[in-house]
Every structure is written in C-alpha cells, then in structure tokens.
C-alpha cells in the first residue's frame, strides 16, 4: 500500500492548491491513505474548523498539527469532536484534542501519531518518552501500521527520533521547517523516514509568509504582523510504500508538485 504525507499547508493559498491538485496526485501515486499537516492552514496562522474541513474536502484522510495548534480558540471543541484531526501527543493530556488516531480500513489498521519537538520549541513532555508510551498503548490495538508526524525545529532531534523508532514505526516524517529535505529513505530496521516533508503554499515567499514583511523584520529587528500572500504555489511531501502485514516500509519517494 502507499501512504502520502504532505508538508505544512499554509493559509488559503495552500488550501486552494490542495483542493485543485491533491486528488489527481493521489490517483497518480495510487495512494491508500493521505496525511496532511494543517497547523498553519488558517489564514493568519493556526487551524480552524473551517480550514480543517477544506483539507478534508481536498482529500486528506488525517490532519496532523504542531506548535500552532492552539493559536485559534475556535478549534478547541473541534479538536475534541473530530477524531481525525490530531495534535501533538506530548502536550498535557488535559489539553483539547488527542495525540493519535486509528484509521480502520478493514484489511489494515493504521495509527497516525503526532509529536512535537522540544529543542527551540515548547517546554512539553519528552517526545521520545511519549512515543514509547503510545507504542505501548497500541500493542493491544492490532495496529499494523504506525505513522509519526514529528513537528520539530532541530534536524538532529528529528533524525534521532527516526533511528529511535526504526523498526517500531512504519514512518517517521518531520514537519515544521517548511523546507523539504533530500534524505527520504528506508532506515535499516524498515522505517520510512524524511527529516522534513516541506510546505504546501506560496513558494515565492519566506516559508509561506510575505517575503517583504520577513525581510523587514530581519533588517529592522522589530515585531511584524505576518501575512500569507496569494501567488505561485507548490505541494511537497513524501510517498511511502508499506507492507500492511509487517508494517515495514519498502520505499520512500519525496515529491514536489507546482
């Protein structure tokens, strides 16, 4: 089977590009399960019920998030009610939402786990220990596939978690930095890995934000309101070929569509 994981969809530009291109691309790659990171899918940052629904309508089966998941208060109740939108599992248990979901397709059951890094990020539970806890919880769930979206800043932390979960997770895919890395691979234990899936949104920008605003922020060293421009867009991600019986990855191919 083929699993597609897509990098951070940014604002209306990213949502519109997915709405136009995601289903044809899924058909081209013969995708069985599609995971989209939507933590920046709302205009102006974060995720809202409306932006999440647009991603589902575009063809996402599961939406993962990250450190911006709680930016918009209107999403809190939605996180509790919508089982296929997940937030980082290493946030406090009492926070809105859930850290993983289970997709039951009959012939296989897949768990999609969301974790957030702690280096240069939030002061939350250690993601390595959280991963161990979740894998232990999943032992009795007859799960054949485990997909991890690791939303982290430090490439070293992402790489380390990939090796830490090698042979225990089917996929470890990094998100957050919005720049796709060239290291898609199958690790020695059979885990598909990429340090960062990339971004879906305006590529004539700085990580999806108006480049003039970001340049001014860097030159003036003053706070700035970020705007997400509409313009030429691309969709970045990775396709992982998985053995649904063993849970092992047999191939990893990154892609960029524009």
VOPAGU-2260 file (C-alpha; in pm, 1 decimal, decimal comma):
REM VOPAGU-2260
SITE   aa  ch    i         X         Y         Z
SITE  UNK   A    0       0,0       0,0       0,0
SITE  UNK   A    1     102,9     361,5     -49,4
SITE  UNK   A    2      83,5     634,1     214,7
SITE  UNK   A    3     123,0    1001,2     127,7
SITE  UNK   A    4     230,2    1255,4     389,2
SITE  UNK   A    5     215,2    1624,0     294,4
SITE  UNK   A    6     409,0    1914,2     446,1
SITE  UNK   A    7     252,0    2208,9     624,8
SITE  UNK   A    8     -40,2    2352,7     427,0
SITE  UNK   A    9     -17,8    2730,4     464,1
SITE  UNK   A   10    -328,4    2951,4     461,8
SITE  UNK   A   11    -570,1    2997,1     175,0
SITE  UNK   A   12    -303,7    2959,1     -92,0
SITE  UNK   A   13    -207,1    2614,0      37,7
SITE  UNK   A   14    -567,8    2506,2      85,3
SITE  UNK   A   15    -661,5    2614,2    -267,3
SITE  UNK   A   16    -365,8    2430,1    -418,6
SITE  UNK   A   17    -460,9    2110,6    -236,6
SITE  UNK   A   18    -823,5    2147,9    -343,2
SITE  UNK   A   19    -712,3    2161,6    -707,2
SITE  UNK   A   20    -427,7    1910,2    -711,6
SITE  UNK   A   21    -442,4    1664,8    -421,1
SITE  UNK   A   22    -693,0    1413,3    -558,2
SITE  UNK   A   23    -524,6    1386,5    -901,9
SITE  UNK   A   24    -184,2    1342,6    -735,4
SITE  UNK   A   25    -325,0    1076,3    -502,5
SITE  UNK   A   26    -459,3     893,8    -806,8
SITE  UNK   A   27    -124,0     923,5    -983,6
SITE  UNK   A   28      61,7     766,6    -690,7
SITE  UNK   A   29    -219,7     517,3    -612,7
SITE  UNK   A   30    -249,3     644,3    -256,2
SITE  UNK   A   31    -438,7     444,3       6,1
SITE  UNK   A   32    -400,1     687,2     297,5
SITE  UNK   A   33    -319,5    1060,2     294,2
SITE  UNK   A   34    -197,0    1261,4     593,1
SITE  UNK   A   35    -172,0    1641,9     570,0
SITE  UNK   A   36     -15,0    1872,7     827,0
SITE  UNK   A   37    -265,3    2155,5     877,9
SITE  UNK   A   38    -134,0    2354,8    1171,2
SITE  UNK   A   39     -86,9    2664,4     952,2
SITE  UNK   A   40    -393,3    2607,5     734,8
SITE  UNK   A   41    -595,7    2900,2     872,9
SITE  UNK   A   42    -538,8    3249,1     738,5
SITE  UNK   A   43    -303,7    3420,4     979,4
SITE  UNK   A   44    -172,2    3101,0    1143,2
SITE  UNK   A   45    -312,4    2805,4    1335,0
SITE  UNK   A   46    -601,3    2582,6    1233,0
SITE  UNK   A   47    -977,7    2637,1    1248,3
SITE  UNK   A   48   -1272,7    2403,8    1193,0
SITE  UNK   A   49   -1330,0    2563,9     852,1
SITE  UNK   A   50    -968,7    2526,9     736,2
SITE  UNK   A   51    -963,6    2165,1     855,5
SITE  UNK   A   52   -1283,8    2086,7     664,9
SITE  UNK   A   53   -1130,5    2231,7     348,5
SITE  UNK   A   54    -834,3    1996,7     386,0
SITE  UNK   A   55   -1067,2    1700,0     430,6
SITE  UNK   A   56   -1270,2    1808,6     128,5
SITE  UNK   A   57    -946,3    1832,9     -71,0
SITE  UNK   A   58    -865,3    1468,4       3,3
SITE  UNK   A   59    -688,0    1448,4     339,5
SITE  UNK   A   60    -777,2    1141,0     545,3
SITE  UNK   A   61    -599,1    1260,0     860,4
SITE  UNK   A   62    -480,1    1607,3     961,3
SITE  UNK   A   63    -180,3    1649,3    1190,0
SITE  UNK   A   64     -77,1    1972,6    1358,4
SITE  UNK   A   65     205,8    2115,4    1569,4
SITE  UNK   A   66     306,0    2401,1    1794,7
SITE  UNK   A   67      44,4    2640,2    1646,4
SITE  UNK   A   68    -248,6    2405,7    1707,3
SITE  UNK   A   69    -390,9    2612,5    1995,1
SITE  UNK   A   70    -349,9    2956,4    1833,9
SITE  UNK   A   71    -721,5    2976,4    1748,6
SITE  UNK   A   72    -962,5    2917,7    2036,9
SITE  UNK   A   73   -1247,7    2830,0    1799,4
SITE  UNK   A   74   -1075,1    2499,7    1718,1
SITE  UNK   A   75   -1064,9    2364,8    2074,6
SITE  UNK   A   76   -1405,6    2197,1    2067,3
SITE  UNK   A   77   -1344,5    2070,5    1715,2
SITE  UNK   A   78   -1023,1    1900,3    1828,3
SITE  UNK   A   79   -1227,1    1709,9    2086,2
SITE  UNK   A   80   -1502,7    1610,5    1844,3
SITE  UNK   A   81   -1314,5    1535,4    1520,8
SITE  UNK   A   82   -1123,0    1204,6    1558,4
SITE  UNK   A   83    -906,1    1250,1    1250,5
SITE  UNK   A   84    -750,1    1582,2    1347,2
SITE  UNK   A   85    -468,0    1514,4    1591,6
SITE  UNK   A   86    -249,9    1742,9    1799,1
SITE  UNK   A   87      96,9    1670,9    1942,4
SITE  UNK   A   88      62,7    1385,3    2191,8
SITE  UNK   A   89     326,7    1531,9    2422,8
SITE  UNK   A   90     110,2    1830,5    2515,7
SITE  UNK   A   91     -62,6    1784,6    2853,8
SITE  UNK   A   92    -329,6    1513,9    2849,3
SITE  UNK   A   93    -597,5    1758,3    2966,9
SITE  UNK   A   94    -548,0    1984,2    2662,9
SITE  UNK   A   95    -811,4    1975,7    2386,6
SITE  UNK   A   96    -775,5    1701,9    2129,2
SITE  UNK   A   97    -593,5    1369,8    2105,7
SITE  UNK   A   98    -236,2    1279,4    2019,2
SITE  UNK   A   99    -311,5     998,9    1777,2
SITE  UNK   A  100    -593,7     841,7    1581,7
SITE  UNK   A  101    -661,4     499,2    1436,0
SITE  UNK   A  102    -775,0     457,3    1075,2
SITE  UNK   A  103    -957,7     127,6    1025,9
SITE  UNK   A  104    -974,7      19,1     662,2
SITE  UNK   A  105   -1070,2    -343,3     720,6
SITE  UNK   A  106    -766,4    -511,4     575,0
SITE  UNK   A  107    -538,0    -292,0     788,7
SITE  UNK   A  108    -549,3     -56,2    1084,7
SITE  UNK   A  109    -314,7     241,5    1087,6
SITE  UNK   A  110    -227,6     470,2    1376,8
SITE  UNK   A  111    -130,1     829,2    1295,5
SITE  UNK   A  112      73,2     979,4    1579,5
SITE  UNK   A  113     160,6    1348,3    1618,7
SITE  UNK   A  114     461,6    1458,0    1824,7
SITE  UNK   A  115     626,6    1795,3    1880,7
SITE  UNK   A  116     996,6    1856,2    1932,5
SITE  UNK   A  117    1130,7    2026,5    2242,7
SITE  UNK   A  118    1454,3    2183,7    2113,4
SITE  UNK   A  119    1386,9    2551,2    2028,9
SITE  UNK   A  120    1016,6    2468,8    2073,4
SITE  UNK   A  121     767,0    2429,7    2358,6
SITE  UNK   A  122     852,7    2308,8    2708,7
SITE  UNK   A  123     641,3    1992,8    2695,5
SITE  UNK   A  124     683,3    1620,0    2756,6
SITE  UNK   A  125     985,5    1448,8    2604,0
SITE  UNK   A  126     875,6    1319,5    2259,4
SITE  UNK   A  127    1091,6    1006,1    2284,5
SITE  UNK   A  128     923,2     902,1    2609,0
SITE  UNK   A  129     582,2     997,6    2470,0
SITE  UNK   A  130     646,1     777,3    2166,9
SITE  UNK   A  131     734,5     484,4    2393,5
SITE  UNK   A  132     414,5     534,6    2591,1
SITE  UNK   A  133     195,8     546,5    2280,1
SITE  UNK   A  134     358,4     241,6    2122,6
SITE  UNK   A  135     287,1      53,6    2443,3
SITE  UNK   A  136     -77,8     167,3    2432,7
SITE  UNK   A  137    -108,6      48,4    2072,3
SITE  UNK   A  138      17,8    -303,4    2140,5
SITE  UNK   A  139    -331,5    -435,6    2207,9
SITE  UNK   A  140    -499,9    -248,3    1919,6
SITE  UNK   A  141    -399,2    -486,9    1637,0
SITE  UNK   A  142    -226,0    -198,6    1460,8
SITE  UNK   A  143     -21,6    -299,4    1157,3
SITE  UNK   A  144      96,6      48,7    1056,3
SITE  UNK   A  145     222,6     338,6    1268,9
SITE  UNK   A  146     280,5     676,5    1101,9
SITE  UNK   A  147     451,5     951,9    1300,2
SITE  UNK   A  148     446,1    1323,2    1213,3
SITE  UNK   A  149     730,3    1474,6    1417,7
SITE  UNK   A  150     682,3    1851,9    1421,1
SITE  UNK   A  151    1024,0    1978,2    1527,7
SITE  UNK   A  152    1280,6    2250,0    1464,9
SITE  UNK   A  153    1611,8    2069,8    1516,1
SITE  UNK   A  154    1712,8    1832,7    1237,6
SITE  UNK   A  155    1924,0    1638,8    1487,3
SITE  UNK   A  156    1618,9    1574,3    1706,7
SITE  UNK   A  157    1419,8    1454,7    1405,8
SITE  UNK   A  158    1696,7    1226,3    1284,5
SITE  UNK   A  159    1747,4    1084,2    1632,2
SITE  UNK   A  160    1376,0    1003,7    1671,7
SITE  UNK   A  161    1379,7     834,5    1332,0
SITE  UNK   A  162    1654,7     599,3    1443,4
SITE  UNK   A  163    1496,9     561,4    1788,3
SITE  UNK   A  164    1172,1     437,5    1632,7
SITE  UNK   A  165    1338,5     244,4    1349,8
SITE  UNK   A  166    1172,5     -95,1    1328,1
SITE  UNK   A  167     892,7      10,9    1564,6
SITE  UNK   A  168     715,5     271,3    1348,6
SITE  UNK   A  169     632,1     235,4     980,5
SITE  UNK   A  170     710,5     600,7     905,9
SITE  UNK   A  171     869,9     896,6    1084,7
SITE  UNK   A  172     820,4    1215,7     882,6
SITE  UNK   A  173     934,4    1557,2    1000,4
SITE  UNK   A  174     738,1    1879,0     959,6
SITE  UNK   A  175     757,8    2242,2    1082,6
SITE  UNK   A  176    1053,7    2396,2     898,8
SITE  UNK   A  177     864,6    2427,4     566,0
SITE  UNK   A  178    1178,5    2335,3     366,9
SITE  UNK   A  179    1182,2    1988,5     213,8
SITE  UNK   A  180    1493,1    1782,0     282,7
SITE  UNK   A  181    1657,5    1544,1      36,5
SITE  UNK   A  182    1700,2    1247,9     271,0
SITE  UNK   A  183    1387,2    1037,9     211,3
SITE  UNK   A  184    1495,5     680,7     285,5
SITE  UNK   A  185    1414,7     347,8     442,6
SITE  UNK   A  186    1611,3     311,7     766,7
SITE  UNK   A  187    1789,5     -18,0     846,3
SITE  UNK   A  188    1504,9    -150,9    1061,7
SITE  UNK   A  189    1238,7     -84,8     797,0
SITE  UNK   A  190    1108,5     259,0     895,4
SITE  UNK   A  191    1040,8     514,0     621,6
SITE  UNK   A  192    1199,1     848,3     706,9
SITE  UNK   A  193    1236,3    1208,3     590,3
SITE  UNK   A  194    1365,5    1497,0     802,4
SITE  UNK   A  195    1111,0    1744,6     663,8
SITE  UNK   A  196     823,4    1697,5     421,3
SITE  UNK   A  197     832,0    2062,0     314,9
SITE  UNK   A  198     544,1    2303,7     262,7
SITE  UNK   A  199     225,7    2344,0      62,4
SITE  UNK   A  200     167,5    2707,0     -23,1
SITE  UNK   A  201     317,4    3010,3    -194,5
SITE  UNK   A  202     678,0    2932,2    -287,1
SITE  UNK   A  203     751,1    3297,4    -377,0
SITE  UNK   A  204     764,2    3370,0      -5,3
SITE  UNK   A  205     959,1    3302,2     312,0
SITE  UNK   A  206     805,2    2981,6     449,4
SITE  UNK   A  207     466,3    3091,6     316,7
SITE  UNK   A  208     487,0    3445,5     459,9
SITE  UNK   A  209     513,4    3765,3     251,4
SITE  UNK   A  210     886,2    3795,7     180,0
SITE  UNK   A  211     890,0    4177,9     213,6
SITE  UNK   A  212     749,9    4155,6     565,8
SITE  UNK   A  213    1004,9    3894,5     672,6
SITE  UNK   A  214    1296,7    4082,8     519,0
SITE  UNK   A  215    1187,2    4399,7     700,2
SITE  UNK   A  216    1164,6    4207,5    1028,0
SITE  UNK   A  217    1518,0    4077,0     986,5
SITE  UNK   A  218    1661,0    4415,6     887,7
SITE  UNK   A  219    1473,2    4628,2    1145,2
SITE  UNK   A  220    1471,4    4372,6    1429,2
SITE  UNK   A  221    1115,8    4479,2    1512,8
SITE  UNK   A  222     796,5    4273,2    1551,6
SITE  UNK   A  223     586,2    4238,3    1238,0
SITE  UNK   A  224     243,3    4104,4    1151,5
SITE  UNK   A  225     282,9    3812,1     914,9
SITE  UNK   A  226      61,1    3796,6     607,7
SITE  UNK   A  227      34,9    3498,0     376,8
SITE  UNK   A  228      26,6    3613,1      13,5
SITE  UNK   A  229    -160,7    3451,2    -270,9
SITE  UNK   A  230      67,1    3354,1    -557,2
SITE  UNK   A  231     250,4    3068,5    -726,2
SITE  UNK   A  232     214,9    2759,9    -512,1
SITE  UNK   A  233     354,5    2411,8    -472,9
SITE  UNK   A  234     275,6    2096,0    -277,0
SITE  UNK   A  235     555,3    1899,6    -112,1
SITE  UNK   A  236     553,0    1566,8      64,4
SITE  UNK   A  237     661,1    1206,1      50,8
SITE  UNK   A  238     509,5     876,1     -60,9
SITE  UNK   A  239     592,3     570,7     146,3
SITE  UNK   A  240     537,4     216,7      18,2
SITE  UNK   A  241     436,0      -0,5     315,1
SITE  UNK   A  242     381,0    -369,5     372,1
SITE  UNK   A  243      48,8    -371,5     555,4
SITE  UNK   A  244     118,0    -713,4     710,7
SITE  UNK   A  245     462,7    -643,2     856,9
SITE  UNK   A  246     429,1    -266,9     895,7
SITE  UNK   A  247     767,4    -220,2     728,2
SITE  UNK   A  248     845,7      45,6     471,2
SITE  UNK   A  249     982,3     -75,6     137,1
SITE  UNK   A  250    1028,2     256,9     -38,3
SITE  UNK   A  251    1027,1     634,3      21,4
SITE  UNK   A  252     995,1     895,6    -252,5
SITE  UNK   A  253     970,5    1268,5    -190,4
SITE  UNK   A  254     783,3    1486,2    -438,9
SITE  UNK   A  255     713,5    1847,2    -529,2
SITE  UNK   A  256     416,8    1949,6    -743,6
SITE  UNK   A  257     373,0    2302,2    -876,6
